Amino acid sequence: MGKKVIIGILAGIISGLFSTGGGMILVPAFIHLLDLEDAKARGTSIFCILSMVVTSSFFYYRGNYINWRIAILCAIGGIIGGYIGAKLLKKLPTKILKIAFTIFLVYVSFKMLTS
Amino acid sequence: MSEILIGLVSGIVSGTGMGGGTILIFLLTFFMGIEQHMAQATNLIFFIPTSIVAILVNIKNKNVDLKLAIIISIFGILGAIIGANISLHTDVNILKKCFGVFLAIVAINEIYSIVKKYRITKNTNNKTKER
């Protein structure tokens, strides 16, 4: 139970702070600390992140940070893209995806730190 | 129109299970010049409809441990209240730097896990060759 409390609070803080990144904590924590299999770890994490995202949304909304025009346009693209991505996932090897994602992370991290 | 395109790219990345939120925030801030907090708020709204579809599919495929999900959600909500309030009271430049540090930590962890996995497969390949 103690582990679950810490994992939940930590993922929540990261999710609230950056609005993203909850999954980057939850998925490895579920696999390595709670012994969940990969697919179940991913499925369970999205459920948890949604509850954190809805909570954060309330505070960002109250702070007047939501631009509905941009958000809705992005979401429209996102729904179509999500469908394409899920189809692609079955065709691309995980190793290449992982390496591409890591290179991207290093790049964004560098950009954020130097901007 | 560029918003739809940015959403499309981020959606594709999300669909493959990698951090779609990171790419969305990055594209919004660096290519459209949107302020970090607003980009993060956009990501929140972006996440809701896309994730609901994914959750329903996952529940149907029995890939959600509901009991664990509820426990983590309760503490996650507490954490999110803390995190969101800290974020909204943090200066944009500091927030960006913190985000950069967080991504660097995740990247180092990814590199470590890729190297470890590669070594294991390499070793087992060698062993099968010896046999």
gemmi code that builds the backbone of each chain (N, CA, C; Angstrom):
import gemmi

chains = {
    "A": [
        ("MET", (0.842, -1.215, 0.000), (0.000, 0.000, 0.000), (0.873, 1.260, 0.000)),
        ("GLY", (1.943, 1.254, 0.818), (2.844, 2.411, 0.902), (3.409, 2.778, -0.457)),
        ("LYS", (3.836, 1.744, -1.196), (4.390, 1.959, -2.536), (3.363, 2.645, -3.434)),
        ("LYS", (2.109, 2.138, -3.353), (1.055, 2.679, -4.222), (0.791, 4.151, -3.911)),
        ("VAL", (0.808, 4.491, -2.598), (0.570, 5.878, -2.191), (1.645, 6.787, -2.799)),
        ("ILE", (2.913, 6.357, -2.667), (4.019, 7.181, -3.169), (3.961, 7.306, -4.695)),
        ("ILE", (3.736, 6.179, -5.382), (3.660, 6.202, -6.848), (2.547, 7.158, -7.292)),
        ("GLY", (1.370, 7.043, -6.654), (0.220, 7.865, -7.027), (0.493, 9.351, -6.820)),
        ("ILE", (0.996, 9.705, -5.641), (1.231, 11.125, -5.338), (2.312, 11.706, -6.252)),
        ("LEU", (3.391, 10.955, -6.447), (4.489, 11.436, -7.289), (4.029, 11.649, -8.736)),
        ("ALA", (3.306, 10.664, -9.282), (2.815, 10.790, -10.658), (1.853, 11.975, -10.759)),
        ("GLY", (1.032, 12.163, -9.719), (0.077, 13.273, -9.696), (0.781, 14.617, -9.705)),
        ("ILE", (1.828, 14.749, -8.899), (2.564, 16.021, -8.838), (3.193, 16.333, -10.197)),
        ("ILE", (3.856, 15.334, -10.800), (4.478, 15.537, -12.119), (3.409, 15.903, -13.150)),
        ("SER", (2.295, 15.163, -13.135), (1.209, 15.405, -14.078), (0.638, 16.819, -13.909)),
        ("GLY", (0.463, 17.249, -12.672), (-0.062, 18.590, -12.414), (0.927, 19.679, -12.805)),
        ("LEU", (2.209, 19.426, -12.543), (3.253, 20.414, -12.838), (3.417, 20.652, -14.329)),
        ("PHE", (3.547, 19.565, -15.092), (3.883, 19.679, -16.518), (2.729, 19.299, -17.441)),
        ("SER", (1.635, 18.795, -16.869), (0.440, 18.321, -17.597), (0.748, 17.090, -18.438)),
        ("THR", (1.975, 16.624, -18.404), (2.360, 15.408, -19.113), (3.395, 14.702, -18.242)),
        ("GLY", (3.761, 13.487, -18.609), (4.830, 12.828, -17.871), (4.354, 11.872, -16.794)),
        ("GLY", (3.045, 11.893, -16.477), (2.512, 10.950, -15.493), (2.772, 9.504, -15.920)),
        ("GLY", (2.595, 9.258, -17.210), (2.793, 7.909, -17.748), (4.246, 7.461, -17.702)),
        ("MET", (5.143, 8.452, -17.833), (6.568, 8.120, -17.806), (6.977, 7.640, -16.417)),
        ("ILE", (6.179, 7.994, -15.398), (6.423, 7.522, -14.028), (5.634, 6.236, -13.784)),
        ("LEU", (4.329, 6.279, -14.148), (3.444, 5.158, -13.810), (3.806, 3.856, -14.504)),
        ("VAL", (4.059, 3.908, -15.818), (4.306, 2.658, -16.556), (5.523, 1.910, -15.996)),
        ("PRO", (6.705, 2.549, -15.884), (7.837, 1.803, -15.296), (7.598, 1.398, -13.837)),
        ("ALA", (6.899, 2.249, -13.056), (6.634, 1.907, -11.648), (5.736, 0.675, -11.557)),
        ("PHE", (4.706, 0.612, -12.411), (3.798, -0.545, -12.405), (4.553, -1.818, -12.783)),
        ("ILE", (5.442, -1.713, -13.783), (6.152, -2.897, -14.270), (7.200, -3.362, -13.247)),
        ("HIS", (8.023, -2.413, -12.771), (9.158, -2.821, -11.934), (8.841, -2.918, -10.449)),
        ("LEU", (7.926, -2.079, -9.955), (7.648, -2.101, -8.505), (6.417, -2.931, -8.154)),
        ("LEU", (5.432, -2.991, -9.081), (4.205, -3.716, -8.748), (4.013, -4.970, -9.603)),
        ("ASP", (5.026, -5.296, -10.429), (5.028, -6.531, -11.235), (3.836, -6.701, -12.175)),
        ("LEU", (3.387, -5.617, -12.792), (2.314, -5.742, -13.782), (2.948, -6.062, -15.144)),
        ("GLU", (2.206, -6.771, -15.996), (2.725, -7.003, -17.338), (2.576, -5.719, -18.158)),
        ("ASP", (3.344, -5.630, -19.228), (3.438, -4.406, -20.025), (2.084, -3.821, -20.456)),
        ("ALA", (1.236, -4.640, -21.083), (-0.042, -4.140, -21.611), (-0.946, -3.649, -20.479)),
        ("LYS", (-0.969, -4.392, -19.374), (-1.818, -4.015, -18.248), (-1.292, -2.728, -17.592)),
        ("ALA", (0.044, -2.581, -17.534), (0.642, -1.378, -16.957), (0.229, -0.152, -17.773)),
        ("ARG", (0.298, -0.268, -19.103), (-0.086, 0.852, -19.968), (-1.566, 1.171, -19.856)),
        ("GLY", (-2.407, 0.135, -19.890), (-3.858, 0.322, -19.813), (-4.268, 0.966, -18.494)),
        ("THR", (-3.716, 0.466, -17.399), (-4.058, 0.999, -16.081), (-3.565, 2.439, -15.932)),
        ("SER", (-2.379, 2.723, -16.501), (-1.820, 4.070, -16.345), (-2.690, 5.136, -17.017)),
        ("ILE", (-3.243, 4.829, -18.200), (-4.070, 5.851, -18.883), (-5.290, 6.208, -18.029)),
        ("PHE", (-5.881, 5.187, -17.414), (-7.033, 5.401, -16.535), (-6.649, 6.383, -15.412)),
        ("CYS", (-5.505, 6.108, -14.747), (-5.071, 6.952, -13.627), (-4.748, 8.369, -14.093)),
        ("ILE", (-4.084, 8.478, -15.258), (-3.687, 9.796, -15.750), (-4.917, 10.646, -16.056)),
        ("LEU", (-5.975, 10.010, -16.598), (-7.183, 10.784, -16.909), (-7.723, 11.464, -15.644)),
        ("SER", (-7.745, 10.745, -14.527), (-8.270, 11.366, -13.302), (-7.383, 12.532, -12.852)),
        ("MET", (-6.061, 12.390, -13.056), (-5.149, 13.493, -12.695), (-5.335, 14.673, -13.645)),
        ("VAL", (-5.495, 14.367, -14.939), (-5.641, 15.413, -15.950), (-6.924, 16.215, -15.724)),
        ("VAL", (-8.014, 15.516, -15.400), (-9.276, 16.217, -15.149), (-9.105, 17.161, -13.945)),
        ("THR", (-8.407, 16.677, -12.912), (-8.150, 17.507, -11.729), (-7.328, 18.747, -12.100)),
        ("SER", (-6.217, 18.538, -12.808), (-5.372, 19.671, -13.201), (-6.137, 20.650, -14.076)),
        ("SER", (-6.966, 20.120, -14.990), (-7.727, 20.977, -15.908), (-8.530, 22.016, -15.148)),
        ("PHE", (-9.123, 21.589, -14.024), (-9.931, 22.494, -13.223), (-9.116, 23.721, -12.792)),
        ("PHE", (-7.872, 23.481, -12.340), (-7.040, 24.600, -11.867), (-6.531, 25.460, -13.025)),
        ("TYR", (-6.173, 24.834, -14.154), (-5.729, 25.599, -15.322), (-6.891, 26.423, -15.889)),
        ("TYR", (-8.098, 25.846, -15.809), (-9.292, 26.554, -16.275), (-9.545, 27.778, -15.386)),
        ("ARG", (-9.461, 27.576, -14.078), (-9.684, 28.663, -13.129), (-8.630, 29.763, -13.291)),
        ("GLY", (-7.411, 29.361, -13.671), (-6.340, 30.335, -13.883), (-6.423, 31.001, -15.250)),
        ("ASN", (-7.465, 30.650, -16.023), (-7.687, 31.233, -17.351), (-6.607, 30.879, -18.365)),
        ("TYR", (-6.068, 29.688, -18.289), (-5.004, 29.289, -19.198), (-5.501, 28.452, -20.371)),
        ("ILE", (-6.806, 28.153, -20.414), (-7.283, 27.317, -21.510), (-7.729, 28.187, -22.682)),
        ("ASN", (-7.086, 27.968, -23.837), (-7.509, 28.620, -25.066), (-8.315, 27.579, -25.835)),
        ("TRP", (-9.648, 27.709, -25.769), (-10.518, 26.652, -26.309), (-10.343, 26.429, -27.798)),
        ("ARG", (-10.068, 27.523, -28.538), (-9.927, 27.377, -30.000), (-8.747, 26.450, -30.312)),
        ("ILE", (-7.589, 26.767, -29.717), (-6.402, 25.950, -29.958), (-6.620, 24.526, -29.447)),
        ("ALA", (-7.197, 24.414, -28.233), (-7.371, 23.096, -27.620), (-8.269, 22.193, -28.469)),
        ("ILE", (-9.382, 22.754, -28.963), (-10.322, 21.921, -29.734), (-9.727, 21.532, -31.080)),
        ("LEU", (-9.041, 22.483, -31.745), (-8.403, 22.155, -33.026), (-7.350, 21.059, -32.845)),
        ("CYS", (-6.538, 21.190, -31.790), (-5.511, 20.174, -31.522), (-6.162, 18.822, -31.229)),
        ("ALA", (-7.255, 18.855, -30.464), (-7.923, 17.601, -30.106), (-8.490, 16.902, -31.338)),
        ("ILE", (-9.018, 17.694, -32.299), (-9.544, 17.092, -33.539), (-8.415, 16.354, -34.260)),
        ("GLY", (-7.288, 17.044, -34.428), (-6.124, 16.402, -35.052), (-5.669, 15.199, -34.243)),
        ("GLY", (-5.740, 15.337, -32.927), (-5.280, 14.279, -32.022), (-6.075, 12.991, -32.146)),
        ("ILE", (-7.401, 13.137, -32.315), (-8.249, 11.943, -32.404), (-7.924, 11.176, -33.697)),
        ("ILE", (-7.774, 11.927, -34.810), (-7.429, 11.275, -36.090), (-6.031, 10.653, -35.983)),
        ("GLY", (-5.085, 11.433, -35.441), (-3.711, 10.961, -35.311), (-3.592, 9.738, -34.409)),
        ("GLY", (-4.368, 9.738, -33.324), (-4.339, 8.615, -32.390), (-4.728, 7.312, -33.062)),
        ("TYR", (-5.716, 7.412, -33.959), (-6.173, 6.230, -34.697), (-5.069, 5.715, -35.620)),
        ("ILE", (-4.435, 6.668, -36.349), (-3.339, 6.291, -37.260), (-2.180, 5.679, -36.454)),
        ("GLY", (-1.849, 6.315, -35.328), (-0.739, 5.846, -34.496), (-0.951, 4.436, -33.972)),
        ("ALA", (-2.197, 4.151, -33.533), (-2.498, 2.826, -32.999), (-2.325, 1.755, -34.080)),
        ("LYS", (-2.683, 2.108, -35.336), (-2.512, 1.169, -36.465), (-1.018, 0.965, -36.739)),
        ("LEU", (-0.267, 2.093, -36.692), (1.172, 2.050, -36.974), (1.917, 1.209, -35.943)),
        ("LEU", (1.443, 1.276, -34.690), (2.108, 0.599, -33.576), (2.319, -0.881, -33.858)),
        ("LYS", (1.340, -1.470, -34.574), (1.435, -2.912, -34.859), (2.488, -3.205, -35.919)),
        ("LYS", (2.906, -2.158, -36.667), (3.821, -2.400, -37.785), (5.267, -2.025, -37.490)),
        ("LEU", (5.464, -1.097, -36.551), (6.832, -0.635, -36.282), (7.451, -1.405, -35.107)),
        ("PRO", (8.745, -1.729, -35.199), (9.393, -2.415, -34.080), (9.574, -1.497, -32.866)),
        ("THR", (9.279, -2.020, -31.669), (9.336, -1.233, -30.436), (10.713, -0.614, -30.206)),
        ("LYS", (11.761, -1.368, -30.570), (13.114, -0.895, -30.298), (13.388, 0.431, -31.026)),
        ("ILE", (12.995, 0.497, -32.299), (13.218, 1.716, -33.082), (12.396, 2.870, -32.515)),
        ("LEU", (11.140, 2.576, -32.128), (10.287, 3.608, -31.517), (10.933, 4.156, -30.252)),
        ("LYS", (11.470, 3.245, -29.430), (12.080, 3.637, -28.162), (13.296, 4.532, -28.397)),
        ("ILE", (14.135, 4.142, -29.364), (15.344, 4.919, -29.641), (14.958, 6.301, -30.194)),
        ("ALA", (13.989, 6.346, -31.113), (13.549, 7.623, -31.689), (12.992, 8.533, -30.599)),
        ("PHE", (12.205, 7.945, -29.693), (11.598, 8.710, -28.611), (12.667, 9.279, -27.674)),
        ("THR", (13.687, 8.474, -27.388), (14.755, 8.926, -26.492), (15.552, 10.075, -27.103)),
        ("ILE", (15.850, 9.969, -28.407), (16.572, 11.055, -29.088), (15.735, 12.340, -29.013)),
        ("PHE", (14.436, 12.179, -29.238), (13.531, 13.322, -29.172), (13.525, 13.944, -27.763)),
        ("LEU", (13.496, 13.092, -26.733), (13.506, 13.586, -25.349), (14.761, 14.407, -25.056)),
        ("VAL", (15.909, 13.888, -25.507), (17.177, 14.589, -25.273), (17.122, 15.960, -25.951)),
        ("TYR", (16.594, 15.994, -27.175), (16.497, 17.242, -27.933), (15.590, 18.262, -27.232)),
        ("VAL", (14.390, 17.835, -26.845), (13.448, 18.766, -26.196), (14.012, 19.240, -24.851)),
        ("SER", (14.602, 18.314, -24.123), (15.192, 18.660, -22.835), (16.237, 19.765, -23.010)),
        ("PHE", (17.094, 19.594, -24.013), (18.131, 20.584, -24.311), (17.505, 21.938, -24.674)),
        ("LYS", (16.474, 21.894, -25.531), (15.792, 23.121, -25.963), (15.158, 23.852, -24.774)),
        ("MET", (14.518, 23.082, -23.880), (13.844, 23.683, -22.732), (14.867, 24.322, -21.786)),
        ("LEU", (16.003, 23.643, -21.610), (17.012, 24.145, -20.684), (17.739, 25.366, -21.225)),
        ("THR", (17.857, 25.470, -22.562), (18.631, 26.571, -23.119), (17.769, 27.724, -23.610)),
        ("SER", (16.432, 27.552, -23.613), (15.575, 28.616, -24.159), (15.460, 29.792, -23.184)),
    ],
    "B": [
        ("MET", (-5.253, 26.222, -38.720), (-5.012, 24.976, -39.441), (-3.768, 24.264, -38.913)),
        ("SER", (-2.741, 25.059, -38.577), (-1.514, 24.441, -38.062), (-1.777, 23.741, -36.727)),
        ("GLU", (-2.827, 24.203, -35.997), (-3.177, 23.547, -34.739), (-3.620, 22.102, -34.997)),
        ("ILE", (-4.436, 21.910, -36.067), (-4.909, 20.554, -36.384), (-3.719, 19.664, -36.737)),
        ("LEU", (-2.776, 20.223, -37.497), (-1.590, 19.478, -37.907), (-0.750, 19.068, -36.686)),
        ("ILE", (-0.566, 20.021, -35.775), (0.189, 19.729, -34.553), (-0.515, 18.642, -33.739)),
        ("GLY", (-1.845, 18.744, -33.659), (-2.634, 17.729, -32.963), (-2.495, 16.373, -33.625)),
        ("LEU", (-2.490, 16.374, -34.956), (-2.379, 15.133, -35.732), (-1.049, 14.429, -35.433)),
        ("VAL", (0.042, 15.195, -35.510), (1.377, 14.632, -35.248), (1.448, 14.076, -33.824)),
        ("SER", (0.970, 14.867, -32.864), (1.015, 14.432, -31.458), (0.136, 13.210, -31.242)),
        ("GLY", (-1.003, 13.180, -31.936), (-1.922, 12.040, -31.821), (-1.272, 10.766, -32.319)),
        ("ILE", (-0.547, 10.865, -33.455), (0.138, 9.686, -34.000), (1.150, 9.167, -32.984)),
        ("VAL", (1.921, 10.097, -32.404), (2.920, 9.707, -31.412), (2.236, 9.086, -30.184)),
        ("SER", (1.146, 9.703, -29.705), (0.403, 9.146, -28.558), (-0.080, 7.740, -28.871)),
        ("GLY", (-0.584, 7.551, -30.088), (-1.134, 6.256, -30.491), (-0.099, 5.158, -30.463)),
        ("THR", (1.170, 5.519, -30.711), (2.213, 4.502, -30.660), (2.681, 4.288, -29.220)),
        ("GLY", (2.074, 4.997, -28.268), (2.352, 4.753, -26.855), (3.524, 5.539, -26.297)),
        ("MET", (4.059, 6.472, -27.077), (5.157, 7.306, -26.579), (4.553, 8.634, -26.108)),
        ("GLY", (5.339, 9.456, -25.466), (4.803, 10.686, -24.903), (4.261, 11.690, -25.909)),
        ("GLY", (2.984, 11.585, -26.220), (2.369, 12.515, -27.159), (2.263, 13.913, -26.566)),
        ("GLY", (2.105, 13.974, -25.244), (1.972, 15.259, -24.563), (3.228, 16.097, -24.685)),
        ("THR", (4.375, 15.437, -24.580), (5.644, 16.152, -24.665), (5.796, 16.808, -26.027)),
        ("ILE", (5.473, 16.058, -27.083), (5.626, 16.597, -28.433), (4.617, 17.717, -28.668)),
        ("LEU", (3.399, 17.574, -28.138), (2.385, 18.625, -28.308), (2.849, 19.932, -27.651)),
        ("ILE", (3.310, 19.841, -26.425), (3.770, 21.037, -25.700), (4.961, 21.666, -26.424)),
        ("PHE", (5.869, 20.808, -26.877), (7.055, 21.290, -27.589), (6.664, 22.044, -28.869)),
        ("LEU", (5.792, 21.449, -29.690), (5.390, 22.085, -30.951), (4.647, 23.400, -30.697)),
        ("LEU", (3.771, 23.396, -29.696), (3.002, 24.608, -29.407), (3.897, 25.750, -28.928)),
        ("THR", (4.881, 25.431, -28.080), (5.725, 26.504, -27.543), (6.772, 26.964, -28.549)),
        ("PHE", (7.442, 26.007, -29.229), (8.543, 26.401, -30.102), (8.118, 26.819, -31.498)),
        ("PHE", (7.041, 26.234, -32.037), (6.644, 26.590, -33.399), (5.530, 27.617, -33.452)),
        ("MET", (4.715, 27.684, -32.397), (3.620, 28.649, -32.427), (3.803, 29.757, -31.400)),
        ("GLY", (4.854, 29.653, -30.605), (5.149, 30.689, -29.629), (4.116, 30.829, -28.524)),
        ("ILE", (3.411, 29.731, -28.236), (2.408, 29.777, -27.177), (3.099, 29.632, -25.815)),
        ("GLU", (2.619, 30.379, -24.863), (3.220, 30.383, -23.520), (3.111, 28.985, -22.884)),
        ("GLN", (4.128, 28.612, -22.117), (4.224, 27.251, -21.550), (2.965, 26.809, -20.785)),
        ("HIS", (2.435, 27.658, -19.907), (1.242, 27.275, -19.138), (0.052, 27.005, -20.057)),
        ("MET", (-0.088, 27.852, -21.090), (-1.219, 27.691, -22.010), (-1.037, 26.428, -22.841)),
        ("ALA", (0.213, 26.143, -23.239), (0.501, 24.914, -23.988), (0.168, 23.693, -23.122)),
        ("GLN", (0.507, 23.775, -21.837), (0.210, 22.667, -20.927), (-1.300, 22.494, -20.756)),
        ("ALA", (-2.026, 23.620, -20.683), (-3.487, 23.555, -20.557), (-4.092, 22.928, -21.808)),
        ("THR", (-3.542, 23.281, -22.989), (-4.014, 22.698, -24.249), (-3.814, 21.191, -24.216)),
        ("ASN", (-2.664, 20.757, -23.708), (-2.375, 19.328, -23.620), (-3.387, 18.602, -22.737)),
        ("LEU", (-3.840, 19.260, -21.670), (-4.821, 18.640, -20.778), (-6.121, 18.376, -21.533)),
        ("ILE", (-6.605, 19.402, -22.243), (-7.869, 19.259, -22.981), (-7.707, 18.233, -24.105)),
        ("PHE", (-6.548, 18.269, -24.761), (-6.211, 17.339, -25.840), (-6.280, 15.888, -25.347)),
        ("PHE", (-5.814, 15.684, -24.114), (-5.696, 14.324, -23.573), (-7.054, 13.678, -23.296)),
        ("ILE", (-8.036, 14.481, -22.865), (-9.305, 13.905, -22.386), (-10.038, 13.052, -23.441)),
        ("PRO", (-10.401, 13.601, -24.616), (-11.142, 12.746, -25.564), (-10.315, 11.564, -26.081)),
        ("THR", (-9.015, 11.806, -26.358), (-8.193, 10.714, -26.897), (-8.046, 9.585, -25.881)),
        ("SER", (-7.904, 9.947, -24.589), (-7.666, 8.900, -23.593), (-8.931, 8.118, -23.268)),
        ("ILE", (-10.105, 8.780, -23.346), (-11.350, 8.063, -23.040), (-11.522, 6.891, -24.005)),
        ("VAL", (-11.234, 7.142, -25.288), (-11.324, 6.070, -26.292), (-10.355, 4.943, -25.918)),
        ("ALA", (-9.107, 5.330, -25.585), (-8.091, 4.327, -25.246), (-8.491, 3.522, -24.005)),
        ("ILE", (-9.094, 4.201, -23.007), (-9.495, 3.509, -21.776), (-10.584, 2.475, -22.064)),
        ("LEU", (-11.578, 2.885, -22.884), (-12.662, 1.953, -23.209), (-12.118, 0.713, -23.919)),
        ("VAL", (-11.188, 0.929, -24.869), (-10.584, -0.204, -25.584), (-9.825, -1.097, -24.594)),
        ("ASN", (-9.081, -0.464, -23.687), (-8.290, -1.221, -22.711), (-9.161, -1.997, -21.720)),
        ("ILE", (-10.286, -1.405, -21.312), (-11.183, -2.119, -20.392), (-11.768, -3.336, -21.101)),
        ("LYS", (-12.145, -3.136, -22.360), (-12.712, -4.227, -23.164), (-11.688, -5.359, -23.322)),
        ("ASN", (-10.429, -4.996, -23.525), (-9.369, -6.004, -23.690), (-8.818, -6.496, -22.353)),
        ("LYS", (-9.483, -6.109, -21.251), (-9.067, -6.516, -19.901), (-7.627, -6.097, -19.587)),
        ("ASN", (-7.240, -4.920, -20.031), (-5.900, -4.424, -19.746), (-5.881, -3.344, -18.661)),
        ("VAL", (-6.969, -3.276, -17.873), (-6.986, -2.308, -16.776), (-7.185, -3.055, -15.463)),
        ("ASP", (-6.258, -2.867, -14.517), (-6.408, -3.406, -13.182), (-7.205, -2.351, -12.403)),
        ("LEU", (-8.547, -2.541, -12.375), (-9.436, -1.490, -11.856), (-9.165, -1.117, -10.402)),
        ("LYS", (-8.901, -2.119, -9.566), (-8.679, -1.848, -8.140), (-7.439, -0.964, -7.968)),
        ("LEU", (-6.359, -1.353, -8.652), (-5.120, -0.571, -8.582), (-5.349, 0.825, -9.164)),
        ("ALA", (-6.085, 0.889, -10.293), (-6.334, 2.166, -10.957), (-7.045, 3.142, -10.019)),
        ("ILE", (-7.994, 2.630, -9.228), (-8.752, 3.510, -8.328), (-7.858, 4.013, -7.192)),
        ("ILE", (-7.057, 3.111, -6.605), (-6.153, 3.526, -5.512), (-5.170, 4.588, -6.005)),
        ("ILE", (-4.516, 4.302, -7.153), (-3.530, 5.249, -7.700), (-4.215, 6.572, -8.052)),
        ("SER", (-5.434, 6.497, -8.592), (-6.155, 7.720, -8.971), (-6.415, 8.611, -7.763)),
        ("ILE", (-6.826, 8.006, -6.646), (-7.130, 8.800, -5.450), (-5.902, 9.605, -5.014)),
        ("PHE", (-4.735, 8.925, -4.928), (-3.525, 9.626, -4.509), (-2.989, 10.514, -5.630)),
        ("GLY", (-3.233, 10.084, -6.876), (-2.833, 10.891, -8.032), (-3.566, 12.221, -8.065)),
        ("ILE", (-4.853, 12.198, -7.711), (-5.648, 13.439, -7.680), (-5.067, 14.398, -6.635)),
        ("LEU", (-4.712, 13.843, -5.461), (-4.076, 14.671, -4.413), (-2.796, 15.303, -4.955)),
        ("GLY", (-1.961, 14.473, -5.603), (-0.706, 14.958, -6.174), (-0.946, 16.017, -7.232)),
        ("ALA", (-1.962, 15.804, -8.076), (-2.255, 16.741, -9.167), (-2.688, 18.103, -8.615)),
        ("ILE", (-3.439, 18.096, -7.500), (-3.859, 19.366, -6.886), (-2.610, 20.145, -6.461)),
        ("ILE", (-1.647, 19.428, -5.841), (-0.392, 20.066, -5.411), (0.388, 20.549, -6.637)),
        ("GLY", (0.600, 19.636, -7.604), (1.415, 19.949, -8.787), (0.860, 21.096, -9.610)),
        ("ALA", (-0.458, 21.073, -9.870), (-1.062, 22.113, -10.711), (-0.942, 23.479, -10.038)),
        ("ASN", (-1.137, 23.510, -8.712), (-1.046, 24.799, -8.016), (0.376, 25.334, -7.968)),
        ("ILE", (1.354, 24.426, -7.822), (2.753, 24.876, -7.865), (3.036, 25.441, -9.254)),
        ("SER", (2.625, 24.689, -10.284), (2.887, 25.098, -11.671), (2.324, 26.483, -11.979)),
        ("LEU", (1.062, 26.701, -11.576), (0.412, 27.971, -11.913), (1.036, 29.157, -11.179)),
        ("HIS", (1.750, 28.869, -10.083), (2.415, 29.960, -9.367), (3.904, 30.029, -9.669)),
        ("THR", (4.333, 29.277, -10.698), (5.752, 29.274, -11.050), (5.982, 30.087, -12.320)),
        ("ASP", (7.065, 30.852, -12.331), (7.443, 31.649, -13.489), (7.706, 30.741, -14.695)),
        ("VAL", (7.276, 31.202, -15.899), (7.382, 30.389, -17.118), (8.801, 29.866, -17.354)),
        ("ASN", (9.797, 30.728, -17.190), (11.172, 30.320, -17.485), (11.656, 29.236, -16.530)),
        ("ILE", (11.267, 29.349, -15.265), (11.663, 28.318, -14.293), (10.934, 27.016, -14.609)),
        ("LEU", (9.644, 27.130, -14.951), (8.845, 25.946, -15.272), (9.460, 25.191, -16.457)),
        ("LYS", (9.889, 25.948, -17.484), (10.514, 25.338, -18.663), (11.785, 24.587, -18.288)),
        ("LYS", (12.590, 25.193, -17.413), (13.837, 24.557, -16.983), (13.539, 23.274, -16.211)),
        ("CYS", (12.532, 23.330, -15.321), (12.150, 22.128, -14.563), (11.699, 21.021, -15.515)),
        ("PHE", (10.924, 21.400, -16.518), (10.441, 20.430, -17.512), (11.637, 19.810, -18.235)),
        ("GLY", (12.617, 20.643, -18.593), (13.840, 20.166, -19.248), (14.588, 19.165, -18.385)),
        ("VAL", (14.706, 19.459, -17.096), (15.409, 18.554, -16.172), (14.646, 17.224, -16.067)),
        ("PHE", (13.319, 17.309, -15.937), (12.505, 16.092, -15.838), (12.689, 15.220, -17.076)),
        ("LEU", (12.629, 15.845, -18.264), (12.783, 15.078, -19.506), (14.175, 14.458, -19.606)),
        ("ALA", (15.185, 15.178, -19.116), (16.552, 14.644, -19.142), (16.636, 13.390, -18.272)),
        ("ILE", (15.982, 13.416, -17.098), (15.993, 12.238, -16.214), (15.304, 11.054, -16.903)),
        ("VAL", (14.142, 11.330, -17.524), (13.429, 10.260, -18.228), (14.303, 9.708, -19.360)),
        ("ALA", (14.986, 10.600, -20.086), (15.839, 10.178, -21.205), (16.976, 9.286, -20.708)),
        ("ILE", (17.613, 9.669, -19.605), (18.723, 8.860, -19.062), (18.207, 7.465, -18.683)),
        ("ASN", (17.036, 7.433, -18.053), (16.436, 6.156, -17.680), (16.127, 5.299, -18.912)),
        ("GLU", (15.635, 5.946, -19.993), (15.341, 5.234, -21.246), (16.624, 4.645, -21.833)),
        ("ILE", (17.674, 5.466, -21.869), (18.954, 5.009, -22.435), (19.450, 3.797, -21.650)),
        ("TYR", (19.378, 3.904, -20.326), (19.801, 2.802, -19.459), (19.012, 1.529, -19.780)),
        ("SER", (17.679, 1.650, -19.927), (16.861, 0.454, -20.163), (17.098, -0.123, -21.563)),
        ("ILE", (17.372, 0.755, -22.557), (17.664, 0.264, -23.911), (18.989, -0.512, -23.905)),
        ("VAL", (20.016, 0.073, -23.267), (21.337, -0.569, -23.208), (21.237, -1.917, -22.496)),
        ("LYS", (20.503, -1.937, -21.369), (20.367, -3.167, -20.594), (19.689, -4.265, -21.428)),
        ("LYS", (18.620, -3.891, -22.131), (17.881, -4.842, -22.944), (18.754, -5.370, -24.079)),
        ("TYR", (19.514, -4.449, -24.702), (20.365, -4.806, -25.825), (21.440, -5.791, -25.366)),
        ("ARG", (22.021, -5.531, -24.188), (23.064, -6.417, -23.644), (22.519, -7.809, -23.397)),
        ("ILE", (21.311, -7.886, -22.823), (20.723, -9.197, -22.525), (20.520, -9.991, -23.810)),
        ("THR", (19.944, -9.327, -24.851), (19.693, -10.062, -26.098), (21.016, -10.472, -26.737)),
        ("LYS", (22.040, -9.600, -26.636), (23.344, -9.898, -27.212), (23.962, -11.118, -26.517)),
        ("ASN", (23.882, -11.123, -25.179), (24.443, -12.240, -24.418), (23.749, -13.549, -24.739)),
        ("THR", (22.406, -13.518, -24.800), (21.690, -14.763, -25.090), (21.990, -15.232, -26.508)),
        ("ASN", (22.188, -14.272, -27.442), (22.558, -14.643, -28.818), (23.897, -15.354, -28.827)),
        ("ASN", (24.860, -14.806, -28.081), (26.183, -15.421, -28.013), (26.116, -16.829, -27.458)),
        ("LYS", (25.281, -16.972, -26.406), (25.156, -18.290, -25.791), (24.596, -19.302, -26.768)),
        ("THR", (23.577, -18.880, -27.542), (23.001, -19.830, -28.496), (24.011, -20.187, -29.585)),
        ("LYS", (24.870, -19.205, -29.938), (25.899, -19.464, -30.932), (26.902, -20.509, -30.415)),
        ("GLU", (27.275, -20.367, -29.128), (28.238, -21.298, -28.539), (27.715, -22.722, -28.566)),
        ("ARG", (26.416, -22.842, -28.347), (25.836, -24.180, -28.376), (25.845, -24.707, -29.805)),
    ],
}
model = gemmi.Model(1)
for chain_id, residues in chains.items():
    chain = gemmi.Chain(chain_id)
    for i, (resn, *xyz) in enumerate(residues, 1):
        res = gemmi.Residue()
        res.name, res.seqid = resn, gemmi.SeqId(i, " ")
        for name, pos in zip(("N", "CA", "C"), xyz):
            atom = gemmi.Atom()
            atom.name, atom.element = name, gemmi.Element(name[0])
            atom.pos, atom.b_iso = gemmi.Position(*pos), 0.0
            res.add_atom(atom)
        chain.add_residue(res)
    model.add_chain(chain)
structure = gemmi.Structure()
structure.add_model(model)
structure.setup_entities()
